[in-house]
């Protein structure tokens, strides 16, 4: 299963961005979690057996609410639970 760590920078807090990420993950069947970062960004872990679904998920984040200035992603080996959830800020 391909898992990626995602950092989204811009005006993405206080605009419903995490809920947009949650809804997008559910539509695409992506597992993982999303949370606010203390620096004003949003971070997520996303996983799916089909790498094309992960790529589709990453592309969809560009159209989220607020203003997305940059999206950085890198492969990761974090254990990912089934489903997608919003977690506490870190």
Backbone as ProteinMPNN parsed JSONL, in Angstrom:
{"seq_chain_A": "XXXXXXXXXXXXXXXXXXXXXXXXXXXXXXXXXXXXXXXXXXXXXXXXXXXXXXXXXXXXXXXXXXXXXXXXXXXXXXXXXXXXXXXXXX", "coords_chain_A": {"N_chain_A": [[0.85, -1.181, 0.0], [0.643, 2.138, -0.931], [1.792, 4.836, 0.898], [1.733, 8.249, 1.797], [3.178, 11.207, 3.162], [1.824, 14.362, 3.623], [2.113, 17.824, 3.266], [0.458, 20.805, 3.464], [0.559, 24.108, 2.532], [-0.393, 27.51, 3.072], [-3.359, 29.525, 3.187], [-5.083, 27.712, 4.958], [-6.289, 27.01, 7.296], [-9.143, 27.307, 9.388], [-10.978, 27.48, 7.374], [-12.37, 25.276, 6.614], [-10.811, 23.336, 5.452], [-9.714, 20.853, 6.368], [-12.027, 19.31, 6.589], [-12.796, 19.206, 3.944], [-10.662, 17.671, 2.976], [-11.161, 15.285, 4.361], [-13.695, 14.544, 3.252], [-12.958, 14.246, 0.545], [-11.128, 12.135, 0.754], [-12.854, 10.082, 1.599], [-14.52, 9.826, -0.647], [-12.678, 8.914, -2.552], [-11.761, 6.623, -1.381], [-9.499, 6.59, 0.208], [-7.242, 5.907, 2.843], [-6.252, 7.175, 6.093], [-5.224, 10.17, 7.839], [-5.806, 13.589, 8.9], [-4.578, 16.771, 10.035], [-4.288, 19.957, 11.743], [-1.392, 21.989, 11.566], [0.869, 23.589, 13.804], [2.078, 25.781, 12.655], [0.293, 26.965, 10.94], [-0.274, 25.569, 8.653], [-1.537, 22.54, 7.088], [-1.403, 19.069, 7.695], [-1.179, 15.726, 6.478], [-1.6, 12.169, 6.337], [-1.808, 9.794, 3.871], [-3.101, 6.874, 2.294], [-3.34, 4.209, -0.074], [-3.973, 1.203, -1.909], [-3.742, 1.494, -4.668], [-1.616, 3.426, -6.455], [-2.426, 5.449, -8.209], [-4.803, 6.428, -7.15], [-3.897, 7.718, -4.867], [-2.424, 9.738, -6.068], [-4.504, 11.071, -7.405], [-5.903, 11.987, -5.173], [-3.985, 13.762, -4.085], [-3.897, 15.695, -6.149], [-6.505, 16.682, -5.989], [-6.453, 18.123, -3.624], [-5.443, 20.611, -4.223], [-7.6, 22.107, -4.991], [-9.009, 22.748, -2.743], [-10.803, 24.508, -0.082], [-10.081, 27.919, 0.89], [-6.759, 29.095, 0.499], [-4.393, 27.515, -1.285], [-1.027, 27.425, -1.239], [1.188, 25.762, -1.568], [1.894, 22.281, -1.967], [3.423, 19.626, -0.494], [4.702, 16.411, -0.807], [5.733, 13.198, 0.332], [6.926, 9.832, 0.246], [6.068, 7.602, 2.895], [6.384, 5.552, 5.841], [4.575, 5.288, 7.84], [2.311, 3.617, 10.024], [-0.944, 3.018, 8.856], [-4.28, 3.288, 9.686], [-7.393, 1.705, 8.852], [-9.825, 3.584, 7.058], [-10.543, 7.16, 7.253], [-9.644, 10.036, 9.087], [-10.062, 13.054, 11.043], [-7.681, 14.49, 13.1], [-6.279, 15.656, 16.263], [-4.639, 18.856, 16.48], [-1.125, 19.243, 15.835]], "CA_chain_A": [[0.0, 0.0, 0.0], [1.406, 3.379, -0.997], [1.448, 5.844, 1.904], [2.488, 9.488, 1.65], [3.011, 12.297, 4.118], [1.469, 15.535, 2.832], [2.089, 19.105, 3.97], [-0.21, 21.826, 2.655], [0.839, 25.451, 3.033], [-1.258, 28.56, 2.557], [-4.44, 29.888, 4.122], [-5.846, 26.467, 4.961], [-6.916, 26.795, 8.597], [-10.304, 28.16, 9.619], [-11.762, 27.597, 6.136], [-12.977, 23.975, 6.33], [-9.922, 22.542, 4.602], [-9.605, 19.469, 6.852], [-13.275, 18.616, 6.253], [-12.684, 18.955, 2.512], [-9.739, 16.544, 2.848], [-11.901, 14.112, 4.84], [-14.701, 14.183, 2.252], [-12.246, 13.779, -0.637], [-10.59, 10.809, 1.079], [-13.959, 9.123, 1.603], [-14.959, 9.628, -2.035], [-11.663, 8.154, -3.279], [-11.416, 5.403, -0.657], [-8.142, 6.739, 0.75], [-7.117, 5.779, 4.295], [-5.269, 8.063, 6.704], [-5.681, 11.184, 8.783], [-5.411, 14.967, 8.609], [-4.576, 17.609, 11.234], [-3.688, 21.286, 11.628], [-0.038, 22.167, 12.089], [0.977, 24.809, 14.617], [2.585, 26.883, 11.831], [-0.765, 27.463, 10.069], [-0.515, 24.639, 7.55], [-2.266, 21.307, 7.356], [-0.612, 17.891, 7.375], [-1.975, 14.518, 6.335], [-1.037, 10.903, 5.89], [-2.804, 9.18, 2.998], [-2.651, 5.591, 1.771], [-4.261, 3.433, -0.91], [-3.222, 0.199, -2.665], [-3.547, 1.964, -6.039], [-0.911, 4.709, -6.441], [-3.184, 6.445, -8.982], [-5.779, 7.038, -6.227], [-3.146, 8.654, -4.017], [-2.117, 10.886, -6.928], [-5.768, 11.792, -7.591], [-6.143, 12.652, -3.895], [-3.066, 14.906, -4.008], [-4.346, 16.713, -7.11], [-7.756, 17.271, -5.504], [-6.19, 19.045, -2.518], [-5.179, 21.944, -4.778], [-8.881, 22.796, -5.172], [-9.68, 22.873, -1.454], [-11.168, 25.866, 0.332], [-8.977, 28.761, 1.35], [-5.753, 29.359, -0.533], [-3.3, 26.558, -1.224], [0.192, 27.96, -1.85], [2.105, 24.674, -1.915], [1.643, 20.944, -1.437], [4.631, 18.806, -0.516], [4.407, 15.031, -0.415], [6.85, 12.263, 0.289], [6.55, 8.5, 0.724], [6.32, 7.381, 4.316], [6.114, 4.194, 6.305], [3.725, 5.337, 9.026], [1.188, 2.678, 9.979], [-2.186, 3.71, 8.538], [-5.477, 2.528, 10.034], [-8.46, 1.728, 7.862], [-10.69, 4.758, 7.175], [-9.87, 8.455, 7.255], [-10.145, 10.806, 10.231], [-9.448, 14.316, 11.452], [-7.109, 14.314, 14.436], [-5.906, 16.869, 16.958], [-3.488, 19.618, 15.981], [0.182, 18.788, 16.329]], "C_chain_A": [[0.893, 1.241, 0.0], [0.893, 4.355, 0.052], [2.334, 7.058, 1.694], [2.169, 10.433, 2.798], [2.829, 13.563, 3.278], [1.477, 16.765, 3.729], [1.507, 20.135, 3.016], [0.036, 23.172, 3.311], [-0.079, 26.449, 2.347], [-2.258, 28.975, 3.621], [-5.42, 28.714, 4.144], [-6.419, 26.109, 6.339], [-8.064, 27.776, 8.761], [-11.186, 28.324, 8.398], [-12.436, 26.279, 5.752], [-12.099, 23.054, 5.497], [-9.826, 21.084, 5.068], [-10.863, 18.675, 6.526], [-13.344, 18.316, 4.762], [-11.777, 17.742, 2.263], [-10.436, 15.248, 3.253], [-12.9, 13.629, 3.795], [-14.038, 13.616, 0.997], [-11.689, 12.374, -0.415], [-11.693, 9.759, 1.049], [-14.42, 8.813, 0.183], [-13.976, 8.716, -2.786], [-11.27, 6.842, -2.6], [-10.005, 5.402, -0.096], [-8.183, 6.626, 2.272], [-6.121, 6.807, 4.814], [-5.87, 9.018, 7.699], [-5.159, 12.552, 8.369], [-5.488, 15.772, 9.899], [-3.983, 18.974, 10.896], [-2.281, 21.252, 12.208], [0.002, 23.482, 12.86], [1.462, 26.003, 13.807], [1.544, 27.428, 10.847], [-1.072, 26.587, 8.879], [-1.365, 23.461, 7.989], [-1.374, 20.154, 6.931], [-1.524, 16.679, 7.309], [-1.083, 13.332, 6.02], [-2.147, 10.254, 5.068], [-2.245, 7.894, 2.411], [-3.761, 4.93, 0.957], [-3.433, 2.404, -1.661], [-2.909, 0.631, -4.103], [-2.862, 3.33, -6.014], [-1.643, 5.809, -7.218], [-4.227, 7.138, -8.103], [-5.101, 8.041, -5.306], [-2.818, 9.913, -4.819], [-3.369, 11.724, -7.175], [-6.127, 12.58, -6.336], [-5.271, 13.9, -3.774], [-3.497, 16.031, -4.947], [-5.6, 17.424, -6.626], [-7.512, 18.298, -4.406], [-5.931, 20.467, -3.003], [-6.455, 22.779, -4.89], [-9.654, 22.965, -3.87], [-10.002, 24.317, -1.12], [-9.964, 26.627, 0.872], [-8.044, 29.054, 0.195], [-4.591, 28.39, -0.325], [-2.109, 27.154, -1.967], [1.129, 26.858, -2.313], [1.632, 23.377, -1.267], [2.929, 20.151, -1.606], [4.237, 17.394, -0.078], [5.662, 14.187, -0.531], [6.372, 10.906, 0.802], [6.875, 8.364, 2.21], [5.966, 5.954, 4.677], [5.29, 4.192, 7.593], [2.642, 4.281, 8.926], [-0.117, 3.461, 9.782], [-3.356, 2.792, 8.856], [-6.491, 2.642, 8.907], [-9.377, 2.924, 8.114], [-9.862, 6.036, 7.154], [-10.481, 9.291, 8.354], [-9.403, 12.13, 10.373], [-8.932, 14.111, 12.867], [-6.726, 15.676, 15.017], [-4.696, 17.55, 16.319], [-2.204, 19.11, 16.601], [1.21, 19.864, 16.089]], "O_chain_A": [[1.789, 1.371, 0.834], [-0.297, 4.664, 0.092], [3.532, 6.929, 1.444], [1.058, 10.458, 3.327], [3.585, 13.807, 2.337], [0.913, 16.747, 4.823], [1.999, 20.317, 1.902], [-0.241, 23.359, 4.496], [-0.487, 26.261, 1.201], [-2.021, 28.792, 4.815], [-6.438, 28.717, 3.451], [-6.972, 25.024, 6.519], [-7.979, 28.926, 8.332], [-12.049, 29.201, 8.371], [-13.015, 26.179, 4.67], [-12.592, 22.096, 4.902], [-9.855, 20.174, 4.239], [-10.777, 17.487, 6.217], [-13.888, 17.288, 4.359], [-12.093, 16.889, 1.434], [-10.315, 14.233, 2.567], [-12.949, 12.438, 3.486], [-14.503, 12.619, 0.446], [-11.774, 11.524, -1.301], [-11.488, 8.661, 0.53], [-14.682, 7.656, -0.147], [-14.391, 7.853, -3.56], [-10.533, 6.04, -3.174], [-9.388, 4.348, 0.058], [-9.067, 7.193, 2.914], [-5.247, 7.261, 4.075], [-6.889, 8.73, 8.326], [-4.206, 12.666, 7.598], [-6.335, 15.512, 10.753], [-3.273, 19.131, 9.903], [-2.016, 20.578, 13.204], [-0.776, 24.391, 12.57], [1.273, 27.142, 14.234], [1.875, 28.265, 10.007], [-2.041, 26.838, 8.162], [-1.846, 23.406, 9.121], [-0.668, 20.246, 5.926], [-2.532, 16.618, 8.012], [0.029, 13.475, 5.51], [-3.291, 10.174, 5.515], [-1.064, 7.822, 2.07], [-4.947, 5.071, 1.254], [-2.292, 2.692, -2.023], [-1.923, 0.182, -4.686], [-3.478, 4.308, -5.588], [-1.485, 6.989, -6.902], [-4.502, 8.322, -8.298], [-5.665, 9.091, -5.001], [-2.924, 11.025, -4.303], [-3.305, 12.953, -7.157], [-6.602, 13.712, -6.426], [-5.758, 14.968, -3.404], [-3.461, 17.201, -4.565], [-5.749, 18.63, -6.826], [-8.283, 19.248, -4.27], [-6.174, 21.424, -2.269], [-6.399, 24.009, -4.885], [-10.84, 23.293, -3.898], [-9.534, 25.239, -1.789], [-8.958, 26.032, 1.259], [-8.478, 29.237, -0.942], [-3.896, 28.447, 0.689], [-2.169, 27.365, -3.178], [1.794, 27.0, -3.339], [1.056, 23.374, -0.179], [3.456, 20.02, -2.71], [3.522, 17.219, 0.908], [6.527, 14.428, -1.372], [5.516, 10.836, 1.684], [7.842, 8.945, 2.704], [5.326, 5.241, 3.904], [5.304, 3.218, 8.345], [2.1, 4.064, 7.842], [-0.357, 4.453, 10.471], [-3.425, 1.664, 8.367], [-6.441, 3.575, 8.107], [-9.674, 3.242, 9.266], [-8.636, 5.996, 7.049], [-11.697, 9.272, 8.547], [-8.283, 12.299, 9.892], [-9.655, 13.619, 13.733], [-6.835, 16.705, 14.351], [-3.849, 16.902, 15.703], [-2.186, 18.615, 17.729], [2.379, 19.687, 16.43]]}, "name": "protein", "num_of_chains": 1, "seq": "XXXXXXXXXXXXXXXXXXXXXXXXXXXXXXXXXXXXXXXXXXXXXXXXXXXXXXXXXXXXXXXXXXXXXXXXXXXXXXXXXXXXXXXXXX"}
